[in-house]
Amino acid sequence: MHLFVGLGNPGAKYARNRHNIGFMAMDEIARDHGFGPWRSKFQGQITEGTLGDTKVLLLKPETFMNRSGQSVQEAAKFYKLLVGDITVFHDELDLAPGKARVKQGGGHAGHNGLRSIHAHLTPEYRRVRLGIGHPGHKDAVPGYVLRDFPKADEGWLDDLLRGIADGAPHLAAGDGGKFMNAIALRVAPPRSSNTTTKKAKTAPSSIAKAAASNPAPASDTRSAMQKLMDKFK
């Protein structure tokens, strides 16, 4: 079994906050892959399901962000999970909006949710860092992360969450590369070949129009003597 943890704060007041993008990711995975109903356990909301061939528990701690580790530790202990079986989804100030990165271990970079998990487990769990951008000054960070995503961000946010759900089975199987590819296909899909085809189809007609408006000069059938005489007319 794997434990996917989404970080955020409980309650409708915080539901659309930038800080709650981890909760949003869990909701998208549960909805897209037909997980069971959410229920209260381990000081949080949990649901179980399968991703590919892997049984996965989704957890949204309800201890508030700075005590997230309490909920994660309870769930890990109950299911006898190793730290390598745990993946934490969280907001990341140091990534541009819509970007995502998978990371194994490392520091908490001042993120209170990660700081709490570090204290209750170890730093060696896997993280999925979800970019929300930076407000530009550290003093503005608290207000920034606790504000809702603006409407202008809804497009990339929806693409990112859908990509996470698409790639979740790969992540559960331990393939971070395929997980990232699934996100990329949503966030930055390949350009359609229709544009090239259209250009190819219209090129001949464009050439024909140009030829019609600029016909080639008629061939000169005059003799050399006639050309010389015409110069002096």
Rosetta blueprint (number, residue, H / E / L):
1 M L
2 H E
3 L E
4 F E
5 V E
6 G E
7 L L
8 G L
9 N L
10 P L
11 G L
12 A H
13 K H
14 Y H
15 A L
16 R L
17 N E
18 R H
19 H H
20 N H
21 I H
22 G H
23 F H
24 M H
25 A H
26 M H
27 D H
28 E H
29 I H
30 A H
31 R H
32 D H
33 H L
34 G L
35 F L
36 G L
37 P L
38 W L
39 R E
40 S E
41 K E
42 F L
43 Q L
44 G E
45 Q E
46 I E
47 T E
48 E E
49 G E
50 T E
51 L E
52 G L
53 D L
54 T E
55 K E
56 V E
57 L E
58 L E
59 L E
60 K E
61 P E
62 E L
63 T L
64 F L
65 M H
66 N H
67 R H
68 S H
69 G H
70 Q H
71 S H
72 V H
73 Q H
74 E H
75 A H
76 A H
77 K H
78 F H
79 Y L
80 K L
81 L L
82 L L
83 V H
84 G H
85 D H
86 I E
87 T E
88 V E
89 F E
90 H E
91 D E
92 E E
93 L L
94 D L
95 L L
96 A L
97 P L
98 G L
99 K L
100 A E
101 R E
102 V E
103 K E
104 Q E
105 G L
106 G L
107 G L
108 H L
109 A L
110 G L
111 H L
112 N H
113 G H
114 L H
115 R H
116 S H
117 I H
118 H H
119 A H
120 H H
121 L L
122 T L
123 P L
124 E L
125 Y L
126 R E
127 R E
128 V E
129 R E
130 L E
131 G E
132 I L
133 G L
134 H L
135 P L
136 G L
137 H L
138 K H
139 D H
140 A H
141 V H
142 P H
143 G H
144 Y H
145 V H
146 L L
147 R L
148 D E
149 F L
150 P L
151 K H
152 A H
153 D H
154 E H
155 G H
156 W H
157 L H
158 D H
159 D H
160 L H
161 L H
162 R H
163 G H
164 I H
165 A H
166 D H
167 G H
168 A H
169 P H
170 H H
171 L H
172 A H
173 A L
174 G L
175 D L
176 G H
177 G H
178 K H
179 F H
180 M H
181 N H
182 A H
183 I H
184 A H
185 L H
186 R H
187 V H
188 A L
189 P L
190 P L
191 R L
192 S L
193 S L
194 N H
195 T H
196 T H
197 T H
198 K H
199 K H
200 A H
201 K H
202 T H
203 A H
204 P H
205 S H
206 S H
207 I H
208 A H
209 K H
210 A H
211 A H
212 A H
213 S H
214 N L
215 P L
216 A L
217 P L
218 A L
219 S L
220 D L
221 T L
222 R L
223 S L
224 A H
225 M H
226 Q H
227 K H
228 L H
229 M H
230 D H
231 K H
232 F L
233 K L
